Amino acid sequence: MKNILYLECASGISGDMTVAALLDLGASREKLDAVLDSLHLEGYHCHVSRKTSYGLAGCDFDVHLHEHAHDHEHVHDHDHAHDHEHEHDHEHEHEHAHEHEHAHDHEHDHSHVHEHRNLSDVYAVIDRGEMTDGARELAKRVFRIVAEAEAKAHGCALEEVHFHEVGAVDSIVDIVAASVLLDDLGITECVVTGLSEGSGFVHCQHGDLPVPVPAVLNIAQAYGIELRQSGVRGEMVTPTGIAIAAAIRTRTSLPPAYTVERVGVGLGKRDFGRANVLRAMLLSTTADPERIVLLETNIDDATGEALSFAMEELFRVGARDVHFMPCFMKKNRPAYLLRVIVDEAHLAEAEATIFRTTTTIGLRRIPVERTIMEREQLTVRLPLGEVAVKRCSFGELVRCYPEYESVRQVALANGVEFATVYADARRAAEEEK
């Protein structure tokens, strides 16, 4: 059995909608509050409540900033459109996460001066939070995705992108909250089939920007995320929302058959004339064939060093397997057949990497299916140290495979033969219930 998170983004996606949907799905509010307290951020508090959107009940997550609550006309470009904005025109009730120029999650159109945080400053805030390593790494990954998109949009270096002091509070809370809740639910696979987006323009500090806004468009392009027009006027996909989707998506389609175990509904703030919700579903599925893609290309004019680098880069961007086979091309030229196994979520990055790191001018893309054994990671404690082991099962069949690097480190540290550590680790894993 597998547990898979499915984000149904018929109304787009934003940071606050994601957090609300995960809380409604059953993630721990207590863990979230403890982590947010440990960040030692000032000037805000969170509200979690039950509301409805066109008769559909769900969870509402709202970050209230303590300053400038009612005393300015806001040009808000952030995920929350807080309750204090609702006294203004409803055009401010969209879930913006614009980080225009300074990666703002919202921008105040007034003369107050605020400090700014760059990406390393935001990382420092995340590092001081008391959370798991998995949640911390995910939060940093989401922030980097947003920052890279903003850097590209404004033609500046990554380290030149700054997050507005107040806006950074919003985005830090949203991104850290989503990361903590995903980690609490134990999510390792996520389906995002595409994002519904609106049209028209949104107003920000620099004037009117077209929808999708540049950061959203850059993330969609970089991570191969499908956008579909909804017919709605206004912005439905925010940079924070699509960055979360890009960071956690492992699948672009639902499994052929599944059971819905739980459903969480997160409410958006803007009135689109219909229910504005993000539904998060926890699915269970049996071992159906897994859909993956085989990429192939013949290369006869690259050095061995270049091909080695290409393999390293392909694994770095998420390839499942990479190998070369000797072959002969036209005019009997000795060459190599490069074959890459990759899932659909990493397909675009893998193709771009092949073109970037090799001399090929074309690829063959072959959809394939595979059946895999269920896998889980274990850590066994030996007298010589701890060893990571992969346990694989298929029906009644169970096999344990100690991880090479882990075995190697223990063997070298103790001056023991590799085969001895490997055999001891496998035996210990097989004896564990």
Wavefront OBJ file of the C-alpha trace (Angstrom):
o trace
v 0.000 0.000 0.000
v 1.102 3.578 -0.720
v -0.095 6.864 0.725
v -0.163 9.658 -1.842
v -1.172 13.293 -1.421
v -3.323 14.680 -4.234
v -3.686 18.457 -4.519
v -6.771 19.260 -6.575
v -6.100 22.812 -7.757
v -9.346 23.627 -9.574
v -9.294 27.053 -7.873
v -5.549 27.510 -8.169
v -3.239 27.377 -5.170
v -1.750 29.758 -2.599
v 0.287 29.360 0.560
v -2.536 29.944 3.027
v -4.910 27.624 1.131
v -2.283 24.857 1.263
v -1.741 25.253 5.003
v -5.493 25.270 5.641
v -6.062 22.141 3.523
v -3.282 20.240 5.329
v -4.660 21.211 8.739
v -8.105 20.050 7.630
v -6.511 16.819 6.428
v -5.436 16.084 9.993
v -1.915 17.477 10.338
v -1.008 18.550 13.865
v -1.923 22.106 14.854
v 0.060 21.661 18.087
v 3.276 20.826 16.229
v 2.708 23.756 13.911
v 2.196 26.232 16.762
v 5.327 24.977 18.532
v 7.473 25.403 15.415
v 6.111 28.868 14.608
v 6.755 29.973 18.206
v 10.351 28.745 17.927
v 10.987 31.026 14.928
v 10.740 34.056 17.262
v 9.079 36.213 14.614
v 7.219 39.249 15.895
v 4.319 41.336 14.647
v 1.797 38.657 13.689
v -0.587 36.035 14.954
v -2.422 33.193 13.194
v -6.139 32.438 13.044
v -7.448 28.984 12.136
v -11.225 28.743 11.749
v -14.036 26.927 9.986
v -15.830 28.852 7.245
v -17.690 28.207 4.001
v -17.190 29.244 0.397
v -20.434 29.101 -1.609
v -21.816 26.468 0.737
v -18.659 24.346 0.791
v -17.190 24.036 4.297
v -13.483 24.094 4.912
v -10.578 25.411 6.966
v -9.360 29.006 6.817
v -5.764 29.862 7.749
v -5.035 33.545 8.215
v -1.901 35.392 9.282
v -2.742 38.745 10.867
v -0.021 41.364 10.899
v -0.113 43.634 13.934
v 0.944 46.814 12.165
v -0.848 48.754 9.441
v -4.024 46.778 9.996
v -6.540 49.421 9.000
v -4.762 52.710 8.533
v -3.595 52.502 4.916
v -5.044 51.786 1.552
v -3.169 48.596 0.669
v -1.946 47.360 -2.647
v -1.668 43.780 -1.376
v 0.103 41.125 -3.347
v 0.202 38.261 -0.886
v -1.364 34.942 -0.086
v -3.666 35.917 2.707
v -5.779 39.001 1.974
v -6.262 39.189 5.740
v -9.530 40.025 7.411
v -8.327 43.591 7.898
v -8.288 43.944 4.126
v -11.880 42.942 3.744
v -13.008 46.396 4.739
v -11.511 47.582 1.453
v -12.467 46.716 -2.096
v -12.870 42.963 -2.637
v -10.300 43.188 -5.372
v -7.831 42.828 -2.496
v -9.214 39.444 -1.471
v -7.059 37.395 -3.821
v -4.399 35.042 -2.566
v -1.323 36.881 -3.763
v 2.217 35.831 -3.089
v 3.950 38.350 -5.295
v 7.574 38.847 -4.616
v 7.947 41.635 -7.175
v 11.347 43.273 -7.045
v 11.899 42.298 -3.415
v 10.022 38.992 -3.489
v 7.266 40.682 -1.483
v 4.452 38.483 -0.324
v 2.653 41.772 0.034
v 3.564 45.340 -0.574
v 2.206 48.431 1.141
v 1.736 51.414 -1.111
v 2.930 53.969 1.438
v 6.128 55.643 2.540
v 6.989 53.578 5.614
v 10.478 52.134 5.539
v 11.016 48.501 6.515
v 14.070 46.327 6.768
v 14.667 43.731 4.111
v 15.797 40.111 4.256
v 17.738 38.319 1.576
v 17.595 34.558 1.070
v 20.366 33.811 3.578
v 18.537 35.924 6.188
v 15.377 33.891 5.621
v 17.388 30.671 5.871
v 18.732 31.887 9.235
v 15.172 32.358 10.523
v 14.250 28.848 9.355
v 17.415 27.384 10.913
v 16.581 28.702 14.370
v 13.173 27.019 14.290
v 12.763 23.748 16.176
v 11.578 21.437 13.396
v 12.618 18.197 11.738
v 15.394 18.178 9.150
v 12.856 17.182 6.513
v 10.612 20.157 7.231
v 13.590 22.518 7.318
v 14.975 21.306 3.987
v 11.563 21.577 2.335
v 10.997 25.125 3.614
v 14.376 26.212 2.257
v 13.691 24.542 -1.082
v 10.368 26.367 -1.484
v 11.947 29.721 -0.634
v 14.758 29.123 -3.094
v 12.270 28.277 -5.864
v 10.494 31.585 -5.256
v 13.745 33.549 -5.074
v 15.071 32.010 -8.299
v 11.841 32.897 -10.086
v 11.984 36.477 -8.832
v 15.654 36.828 -9.760
v 14.829 35.758 -13.300
v 11.804 38.069 -13.460
v 13.831 41.110 -12.447
v 17.085 40.215 -14.164
v 19.177 40.177 -11.008
v 21.393 37.714 -9.152
v 19.842 35.410 -6.576
v 21.622 37.126 -3.687
v 20.160 40.471 -4.808
v 16.570 39.308 -4.289
v 15.244 40.687 -1.015
v 12.114 39.841 0.931
v 10.242 42.798 2.378
v 10.322 42.735 6.194
v 6.552 42.494 6.658
v 6.036 40.374 3.580
v 8.752 38.000 4.719
v 6.781 37.319 7.891
v 3.792 36.276 5.781
v 5.779 34.094 3.434
v 7.958 32.556 6.155
v 4.879 31.567 8.157
v 3.111 30.104 5.109
v 6.104 28.187 3.784
v 7.329 26.895 7.138
v 3.767 25.936 8.119
v 3.178 23.991 4.902
v 6.546 22.236 5.262
v 5.925 21.258 8.898
v 2.440 19.930 8.145
v 3.585 17.934 5.097
v 6.361 16.426 7.199
v 3.898 15.620 9.998
v 1.644 13.772 7.553
v 4.633 11.785 6.285
v 4.032 12.808 2.669
v 6.620 11.383 0.282
v 4.577 11.339 -2.936
v 2.355 14.103 -4.267
v 0.155 14.348 -7.359
v -0.407 17.749 -8.969
v -2.176 17.369 -12.295
v -2.164 21.084 -13.142
v -3.189 24.480 -11.792
v -6.229 26.534 -12.802
v -5.278 30.159 -13.413
v -7.198 33.349 -14.063
v -6.538 36.183 -16.470
v -6.325 39.953 -16.625
v -4.054 42.124 -14.513
v -3.165 42.587 -10.853
v -1.904 45.778 -9.271
v 1.373 45.922 -7.409
v 3.977 48.497 -6.486
v 5.254 48.633 -10.060
v 1.825 49.043 -11.627
v -0.394 46.508 -13.371
v 1.115 43.092 -14.087
v -0.433 40.436 -16.340
v -1.784 37.180 -14.923
v 0.017 34.780 -14.557
v 2.488 37.095 -12.857
v 6.158 36.696 -13.894
v 7.253 34.630 -10.878
v 4.405 32.141 -11.376
v 5.207 31.862 -15.069
v 8.900 31.293 -14.356
v 8.193 28.511 -11.845
v 5.688 26.865 -14.187
v 8.291 26.900 -16.950
v 11.197 25.701 -14.792
v 9.296 22.782 -13.255
v 7.028 21.810 -16.137
v 3.800 22.596 -14.262
v 0.717 22.771 -16.458
v -1.435 25.911 -16.236
v -4.999 25.873 -17.522
v -7.278 28.834 -18.103
v -10.376 28.918 -15.900
v -12.250 31.873 -17.379
v -11.946 33.731 -14.071
v -10.746 37.332 -14.040
v -7.997 37.689 -11.492
v -5.093 35.746 -10.061
v -5.681 32.198 -8.831
v -2.089 30.922 -8.606
v 0.414 32.718 -6.365
v 4.204 32.358 -6.436
v 4.197 30.840 -2.925
v 1.493 28.355 -3.883
v 3.103 27.154 -7.102
v 6.506 27.002 -5.392
v 5.101 24.592 -2.795
v 3.544 22.504 -5.577
v 6.842 22.460 -7.498
v 8.820 21.427 -4.427
v 6.654 18.461 -3.430
v 5.183 17.164 -6.713
v 6.370 13.690 -7.669
v 3.557 12.744 -10.061
v 1.598 14.542 -12.771
v -1.268 12.058 -12.955
v -3.399 10.047 -10.570
v -2.802 6.298 -10.214
v -5.148 4.114 -12.288
v -7.014 3.055 -9.131
v -6.984 4.433 -5.596
v -8.976 4.801 -2.401
v -9.577 8.218 -0.817
v -8.610 7.863 2.842
v -9.048 11.493 3.951
v -9.999 14.870 2.465
v -8.923 18.336 3.611
v -10.465 21.545 2.279
v -8.571 24.839 2.415
v -10.489 28.031 1.680
v -9.218 30.915 -0.400
v -10.069 34.523 0.367
v -11.159 35.968 -2.951
v -14.720 35.748 -4.298
v -14.525 34.252 -7.778
v -18.282 33.797 -8.018
v -17.929 30.131 -7.122
v -16.401 27.971 -4.394
v -12.742 28.946 -3.960
v -11.114 25.909 -2.371
v -8.016 23.745 -2.494
v -8.808 20.099 -1.792
v -6.022 17.905 -0.411
v -6.739 14.181 -0.551
v -4.784 11.377 1.038
v -4.987 8.399 -1.315
v -4.044 4.789 -0.794
v -3.114 2.592 -3.699
v -1.940 -0.952 -4.245
v 1.091 -1.894 -6.302
v -0.075 -0.976 -9.789
v 2.466 -0.576 -12.597
v 4.263 2.733 -12.207
v 4.268 5.099 -15.176
v 7.693 6.402 -16.050
v 9.548 7.622 -19.140
v 12.632 6.262 -20.867
v 14.778 8.884 -22.587
v 17.270 7.744 -25.213
v 19.872 9.372 -27.421
v 22.943 8.261 -29.387
v 26.167 10.231 -28.802
v 29.322 9.804 -30.909
v 31.211 13.045 -30.266
v 31.510 13.452 -26.491
v 34.409 12.622 -24.205
v 34.207 10.163 -21.356
v 34.612 13.010 -18.873
v 31.663 14.875 -20.416
v 29.470 11.788 -20.279
v 30.397 11.195 -16.642
v 29.400 14.778 -15.825
v 26.095 14.318 -17.678
v 25.295 11.265 -15.559
v 26.025 13.125 -12.318
v 23.804 16.025 -13.352
v 20.952 13.718 -14.389
v 20.956 12.020 -10.997
v 21.058 15.441 -9.360
v 17.843 16.559 -11.087
v 15.926 13.420 -10.122
v 16.628 10.681 -12.682
v 15.780 7.215 -11.387
v 18.574 5.520 -13.338
v 21.163 6.485 -15.943
v 23.369 4.207 -18.002
v 25.438 4.135 -21.194
v 25.665 1.279 -23.696
v 28.308 1.023 -26.444
v 26.868 1.051 -29.952
v 27.779 1.781 -33.579
v 26.156 4.621 -35.497
v 26.183 5.571 -39.166
v 29.487 5.171 -40.978
v 30.385 2.601 -38.302
v 31.259 5.284 -35.766
v 31.722 3.945 -32.222
v 29.247 5.699 -29.920
v 27.265 5.452 -26.725
v 23.546 4.999 -26.234
v 22.457 7.118 -23.262
v 19.346 5.789 -21.509
v 17.656 7.670 -18.665
v 14.735 6.436 -16.563
v 12.793 9.354 -15.109
v 9.317 9.992 -13.707
v 7.067 12.588 -15.295
v 7.648 15.102 -12.490
v 11.355 15.339 -13.393
v 11.025 14.809 -17.150
v 11.440 18.434 -18.232
v 14.525 18.917 -16.054
v 16.070 15.658 -17.308
v 15.573 16.625 -20.962
v 17.044 20.085 -20.385
v 20.018 18.519 -18.570
v 20.767 16.141 -21.447
v 20.802 19.003 -23.950
v 22.913 21.132 -21.602
v 25.548 18.531 -20.744
v 25.900 16.494 -23.940
v 26.328 17.150 -27.673
v 23.050 15.532 -28.713
v 20.522 17.462 -30.800
v 17.544 15.150 -30.252
v 15.954 12.730 -27.787
v 13.606 9.768 -27.970
v 10.896 9.786 -25.289
v 9.308 6.387 -24.613
v 6.477 5.970 -22.049
v 7.005 2.726 -20.140
v 5.498 0.932 -17.166
v 7.326 -0.905 -14.440
v 6.363 -2.979 -11.441
v 8.454 -2.317 -8.348
v 8.821 -3.861 -4.930
v 7.606 -1.827 -1.966
v 10.560 -0.156 -0.253
v 11.308 1.194 3.188
v 14.461 2.577 4.773
v 15.787 1.075 8.004
v 18.734 1.832 10.250
v 20.288 -1.179 11.975
v 22.638 -0.798 14.937
v 25.732 -2.992 14.795
v 28.572 -3.136 17.361
v 30.671 -1.227 14.831
v 28.070 1.505 14.158
v 24.788 2.250 12.413
v 24.103 1.104 8.850
v 21.256 2.219 6.554
v 19.388 -0.660 4.904
v 16.746 -0.749 2.188
v 14.063 -3.380 2.807
v 12.120 -4.405 -0.309
v 8.987 -6.551 -0.368
v 6.662 -8.032 -2.970
v 3.922 -10.156 -1.495
v 5.609 -12.743 0.743
v 9.037 -12.012 -0.711
v 11.275 -9.753 1.420
v 14.858 -8.729 0.665
v 17.212 -6.432 2.553
v 19.973 -4.451 0.890
v 22.475 -2.475 3.017
v 23.287 0.899 1.446
v 26.763 1.032 -0.088
v 27.908 4.405 1.308
v 26.718 3.542 4.806
v 28.509 0.175 4.770
v 31.631 1.771 3.329
v 31.823 4.408 6.074
v 31.482 1.848 8.867
v 34.011 -0.492 7.248
v 36.616 2.250 6.805
v 36.075 3.709 10.267
v 36.699 0.331 11.919
v 39.245 -1.241 9.562
v 36.849 -4.112 8.800
v 36.216 -5.766 5.454
v 33.289 -4.345 3.459
v 31.763 -7.818 2.980
v 31.710 -8.432 6.749
v 29.828 -5.218 7.542
v 27.457 -5.818 4.617
v 26.609 -9.372 5.762
v 26.126 -8.307 9.396
v 23.863 -5.423 8.407
v 21.761 -7.616 6.108
v 21.376 -10.265 8.822
v 20.336 -7.659 11.402
v 17.750 -6.169 9.039
v 16.283 -9.566 8.192
v 15.905 -10.356 11.904
v 13.977 -7.143 12.595
v 10.229 -7.540 12.634
l 1 2 3 4 5 6 7 8 9 10 11 12 13 14 15 16 17 18 19 20 21 22 23 24 25 26 27 28 29 30 31 32 33 34 35 36 37 38 39 40 41 42 43 44 45 46 47 48 49 50 51 52 53 54 55 56 57 58 59 60 61 62 63 64 65 66 67 68 69 70 71 72 73 74 75 76 77 78 79 80 81 82 83 84 85 86 87 88 89 90 91 92 93 94 95 96 97 98 99 100 101 102 103 104 105 106 107 108 109 110 111 112 113 114 115 116 117 118 119 120 121 122 123 124 125 126 127 128 129 130 131 132 133 134 135 136 137 138 139 140 141 142 143 144 145 146 147 148 149 150 151 152 153 154 155 156 157 158 159 160 161 162 163 164 165 166 167 168 169 170 171 172 173 174 175 176 177 178 179 180 181 182 183 184 185 186 187 188 189 190 191 192 193 194 195 196 197 198 199 200 201 202 203 204 205 206 207 208 209 210 211 212 213 214 215 216 217 218 219 220 221 222 223 224 225 226 227 228 229 230 231 232 233 234 235 236 237 238 239 240 241 242 243 244 245 246 247 248 249 250 251 252 253 254 255 256 257 258 259 260 261 262 263 264 265 266 267 268 269 270 271 272 273 274 275 276 277 278 279 280 281 282 283 284 285 286 287 288 289 290 291 292 293 294 295 296 297 298 299 300 301 302 303 304 305 306 307 308 309 310 311 312 313 314 315 316 317 318 319 320 321 322 323 324 325 326 327 328 329 330 331 332 333 334 335 336 337 338 339 340 341 342 343 344 345 346 347 348 349 350 351 352 353 354 355 356 357 358 359 360 361 362 363 364 365 366 367 368 369 370 371 372 373 374 375 376 377 378 379 380 381 382 383 384 385 386 387 388 389 390 391 392 393 394 395 396 397 398 399 400 401 402 403 404 405 406 407 408 409 410 411 412 413 414 415 416 417 418 419 420 421 422 423 424 425 426 427 428 429 430 431 432 433
